[in-house]
């Protein structure tokens, strides 16, 4: 039978096809989100061994599931795995993903490529009628470690910063927003998380030119100072940065264009969390991740608590204490899933400094 693995409610032969056990958390959450959204027509566009699509077919209650891969060996393996799990009703395709996405329309499209999703975004934007789920494992280009590669793939400038994980994820979201706008569609992010070596986004598609215009109002830039660590968001398609930090007067770098709007839908995440907690795929890590995402405030970027304390030369308390102090002072604040030492807040940089000095 080959190399057999059990994941969720399916048993898979993964011999000879790409299968990454480290992505099980992503697939667990993906199944829960798909079920919570009530998706009835789903495409796993880059299916490999079929782990993601077959789990959706068996666990999420989706009426029509299609799995596609350009590799004949992968397709043969998906067919074998579908039969073994009693999922012969799944449609199994062997096509170039971009060709398939230009030819057909699907309610929900899942892009889980090896590397960057950039080559598939244009076709997926046309094809997706209800939802678009995307994984990006090329975090180095997205987060600024491979600057030129990030610019080529996402037509945005990433800047190395304390909040690089969120910045890279928002660059991905901004790229998708622009691709959707080209075909008169908008988007609402449902769930966004950057975990381990990848970023994952779940988007509701909103058809119509007015929806596209509204989505583009969520675009903008981040002005980042390497000297003091202060940053500010600058909404708009046109960058209006003066290039100088308003706090320390040193040179400020600009990242973007990227998505500045909300990235989490608390109500939808709550439904997905309820599904997950009832499933055999439930894990403490998955539950904690969704809870953190649901609790994040709708503010772009975060501060690294440890770096703030070093920068201001103060003895570090706890990140939770800083969040509570900010809330007591009347500002919004929360922890973030992006890092265990991250703080999200709408408080100005000077307010954060004064609170840290006062403790």
C-alpha positions in Angstrom: 0.0 0.0 0.0 3.0 2.4 0.3 3.6 4.8 3.1 0.3 5.2 4.9 -0.6 8.1 7.3 -3.7 8.9 9.2 -4.9 12.5 9.4 -8.2 13.6 10.7 -10.8 11.1 9.5 -8.8 9.9 6.4 -6.1 7.4 5.8 -3.7 8.4 3.0 -1.0 6.8 0.9 1.6 9.5 0.6 4.4 7.6 -1.2 5.6 9.4 -4.2 3.7 12.6 -3.7 4.3 15.8 -1.6 2.9 15.5 1.9 4.0 17.9 4.7 3.0 16.6 8.1 3.9 20.1 9.6 0.9 21.5 7.7 -1.6 19.3 9.6 -2.5 22.3 11.9 -3.3 24.4 8.8 -5.5 21.6 7.4 -7.3 21.0 10.7 -8.2 24.7 10.8 -9.0 24.8 7.1 -11.6 22.0 7.4 -13.2 23.7 10.4 -13.4 27.1 8.6 -14.8 25.4 5.4 -17.5 23.6 7.4 -18.4 26.7 9.4 -18.9 28.8 6.3 -21.3 26.2 4.8 -19.3 25.9 1.6 -21.0 23.6 -1.0 -18.5 23.7 -4.0 -14.8 23.5 -3.2 -11.6 23.1 -5.3 -8.3 22.0 -3.9 -6.3 23.5 -6.9 -2.9 22.1 -6.0 -3.8 18.9 -4.3 -0.6 16.8 -4.2 -1.4 13.7 -2.1 -5.0 15.0 -1.7 -4.8 15.4 2.1 -6.5 18.8 2.3 -9.2 18.2 -0.3 -10.1 14.7 0.8 -10.4 15.8 4.4 -12.7 18.6 3.3 -14.8 16.1 1.4 -15.1 13.7 4.4 -15.2 16.1 7.3 -16.7 19.4 6.2 -20.0 18.3 4.6 -19.2 20.0 1.3 -21.5 18.8 -1.5 -19.1 19.1 -4.4 -15.3 18.7 -4.0 -12.8 18.8 -6.8 -9.1 18.0 -6.4 -6.6 19.0 -9.1 -2.9 18.4 -9.7 -0.8 18.6 -12.9 1.3 15.6 -11.9 0.0 12.2 -13.2 1.6 10.4 -10.3 -0.2 12.7 -7.8 -3.5 12.3 -9.6 -3.1 8.5 -9.5 -2.4 8.7 -5.8 -5.4 11.0 -5.1 -7.6 8.5 -7.0 -6.3 5.7 -4.8 -6.8 7.7 -1.6 -10.3 8.7 -2.6 -11.3 5.1 -3.2 -9.6 3.9 0.0 -11.6 6.5 2.0 -14.9 5.9 0.2 -14.8 9.3 -1.5 -15.2 8.2 -5.2 -17.7 11.1 -5.7 -14.9 13.6 -5.6 -14.0 15.1 -9.0 -10.3 14.4 -9.6 -8.6 16.5 -12.3 -5.2 16.7 -13.9 -4.7 20.2 -15.3 -2.5 23.2 -15.1 -4.1 25.0 -12.2 -4.1 28.4 -14.0 -5.8 26.9 -17.1 -8.4 25.2 -14.9 -9.1 28.4 -12.9 -9.6 30.4 -16.2 -11.9 27.7 -17.6 -14.2 27.1 -14.6 -15.7 28.9 -11.6 -15.9 27.5 -8.1 -17.6 28.7 -4.9 -14.5 28.2 -2.8 -10.9 27.8 -4.1 -8.0 26.7 -1.9 -4.5 27.5 -3.1 -1.9 25.6 -1.1 1.3 25.7 -3.3 4.8 24.8 -2.6 6.2 28.3 -2.2 4.5 31.4 -3.5 0.9 31.6 -4.5 1.6 34.6 -6.7 1.6 32.8 -10.0 -2.0 31.6 -9.3 -3.6 34.7 -7.9 -4.8 36.3 -11.1 -6.6 33.1 -12.3 -8.0 32.4 -8.8 -9.4 35.9 -8.5 -11.4 35.3 -11.6 -12.6 31.8 -10.7 -13.5 32.3 -7.0 -17.2 33.2 -6.6 -17.6 33.0 -2.8 -14.4 32.3 -1.0 -10.6 32.2 -1.6 -8.3 30.4 0.8 -4.5 30.9 0.3 -1.3 29.6 1.8 2.1 31.3 1.3 5.3 29.5 2.4 7.7 32.0 0.9 7.9 34.1 4.1 11.4 35.4 3.4 10.3 37.4 0.3 7.1 38.5 2.0 8.8 39.7 5.2 11.8 41.5 3.6 14.6 39.0 4.0 14.7 38.5 0.2 13.8 42.0 -0.8 14.0 41.8 -4.6 12.1 38.5 -4.7 9.4 40.0 -2.6 9.0 43.0 -4.9 8.9 40.9 -8.0 6.3 38.5 -6.7 4.0 40.8 -4.8 4.7 44.2 -6.4 5.2 45.7 -2.9 8.2 46.7 -0.8 8.7 44.8 2.4 10.8 46.3 5.2 12.6 44.3 7.9 10.9 45.3 11.1 9.9 43.9 14.5 6.4 43.2 13.0 7.7 41.5 9.9 5.3 38.6 10.2 2.2 40.7 10.1 3.7 43.0 7.5 4.4 40.1 5.2 0.9 38.7 5.7 -0.6 42.1 4.9 1.5 42.4 1.8 -0.1 39.1 0.7 -3.6 40.4 1.5 -2.8 43.6 -0.4 -1.7 41.7 -3.5 -4.9 39.6 -3.5 -7.0 42.7 -3.0 -5.5 44.3 -6.1 -5.9 41.1 -8.2 -9.6 41.0 -7.2 -10.1 44.6 -8.0 -8.9 44.0 -11.5 -11.9 41.7 -12.1 -14.4 44.0 -10.2 -14.4 42.0 -6.9 -13.7 43.0 -3.3 -12.9 41.0 -0.2 -13.4 40.6 3.5 -10.8 38.7 5.4 -12.4 36.0 7.6 -9.3 34.5 9.3 -5.6 35.4 8.9 -2.7 33.7 10.6 1.0 33.4 10.3 2.2 30.1 11.8 5.5 28.3 11.7 6.9 28.8 8.1 3.7 30.0 6.4 1.0 32.6 6.2 -2.6 31.5 5.6 -5.6 33.7 4.7 -9.3 33.0 4.3 -11.3 35.6 2.3 -14.9 36.2 1.5 -15.3 37.4 -2.1 -17.6 40.3 -2.7 -18.5 40.7 -6.4 -19.1 44.1 -8.0 -17.1 47.2 -8.9 -18.4 49.1 -5.8 -17.2 46.3 -3.6 -13.8 46.5 -5.3 -13.6 50.2 -4.8 -14.5 49.7 -1.1 -11.8 47.1 -0.7 -9.1 49.3 -2.2 -9.9 51.9 0.5 -8.3 49.3 2.9 -4.9 49.6 1.2 -2.0 51.8 2.3 1.6 51.9 3.6 3.6 51.6 6.7 6.2 54.2 7.5 8.9 52.6 9.7 11.8 54.1 11.6 14.8 51.8 12.2 16.3 54.1 14.7 13.6 54.4 17.3 11.2 51.6 16.2 8.2 53.9 15.8 5.9 53.3 12.9 2.7 54.7 11.5 0.1 53.6 8.9 -0.6 55.8 5.9 -3.9 54.9 4.2 -4.4 55.2 0.4 -3.1 53.9 -2.9 -0.8 56.8 -3.2 2.1 56.9 -0.7 2.4 60.2 1.1 5.4 59.6 3.4 7.7 62.4 4.1 10.5 59.9 4.8 11.3 61.4 8.2 10.3 59.9 11.6 8.1 62.3 13.5 9.4 61.0 16.8 13.2 61.0 16.4 13.6 62.9 13.1 15.7 60.0 11.6 15.0 58.5 8.2 11.8 56.5 7.9 11.4 53.6 5.4 8.1 52.8 3.7 6.6 49.3 3.3 3.8 48.6 0.9 1.4 48.8 -0.7 -0.3 46.5 1.7 -3.6 45.8 3.4 -4.4 48.0 6.4 -8.0 46.9 7.0 -9.3 44.3 9.5 -7.9 40.8 9.1 -10.1 38.8 11.5 -13.9 38.2 11.5 -14.6 37.3 15.1 -18.1 35.9 14.5 -16.9 33.6 11.7 -13.8 32.5 13.8 -16.2 31.7 16.7 -18.2 29.4 14.4 -15.0 27.7 13.2 -13.8 27.3 16.7 -17.0 25.6 17.7 -16.7 23.2 14.8 -13.0 22.5 15.6 -13.8 21.8 19.3 -16.4 19.1 18.2 -14.0 17.4 15.8 -11.5 14.6 16.3 -8.9 17.0 14.8 -9.2 19.3 17.7 -5.8 20.3 19.4 -4.9 22.7 22.1 -2.7 24.6 19.7 -5.4 25.0 17.1 -7.9 26.2 19.7 -5.4 28.6 21.2 -4.5 30.0 17.7 -8.1 30.7 16.8 -8.8 32.3 20.2 -5.8 34.6 19.8 -6.9 35.6 16.3 -10.5 36.3 17.5 -9.2 38.4 20.4 -6.9 40.7 18.3 -8.0 44.3 17.9 -8.5 45.7 14.4 -5.2 47.7 14.3 -2.4 47.0 11.8 1.0 45.8 13.1 2.2 45.2 16.6 5.1 46.1 18.9 7.6 43.6 20.3 7.3 44.0 24.1 10.9 42.9 24.8 12.3 45.3 22.2 10.3 48.2 23.5 11.7 47.6 27.0 15.3 47.4 25.7 14.8 50.5 23.5 13.5 52.6 26.5 15.9 50.9 28.9 13.2 49.8 31.4 12.8 46.6 33.3 10.4 44.4 31.4 7.1 43.5 33.1 4.8 41.2 31.3 3.1 41.8 28.0 -0.3 41.2 29.6 0.5 44.0 32.1 1.2 46.4 29.3 -2.0 45.5 27.6 -4.0 46.0 30.8 -2.3 49.4 31.5 -3.1 50.6 28.0 -6.7 49.6 28.4 -6.9 51.3 31.7 -5.6 54.5 30.1 -8.4 54.3 27.6 -6.7 52.8 24.6 -7.5 49.6 22.7 -4.9 46.9 23.2 -4.5 43.1 22.8 -2.0 40.4 22.4 -1.4 38.9 19.0 -1.0 35.5 17.5 1.9 36.7 15.3 4.3 36.4 18.2 4.2 35.6 21.9 5.8 38.9 22.8 3.6 41.1 20.5 1.3 44.0 21.6 -1.3 45.5 19.4 -2.7 48.9 20.3 -4.0 52.2 18.9 -2.0 54.2 21.4 0.6 56.5 20.1 4.3 55.6 20.5 4.7 58.3 23.1 1.9 56.9 25.2 3.4 53.4 25.2 6.8 54.9 26.2 5.2 56.9 29.1 3.4 53.8 30.4 6.6 51.7 30.3 8.5 54.5 32.1 5.8 54.8 34.8 6.0 51.1 35.8 
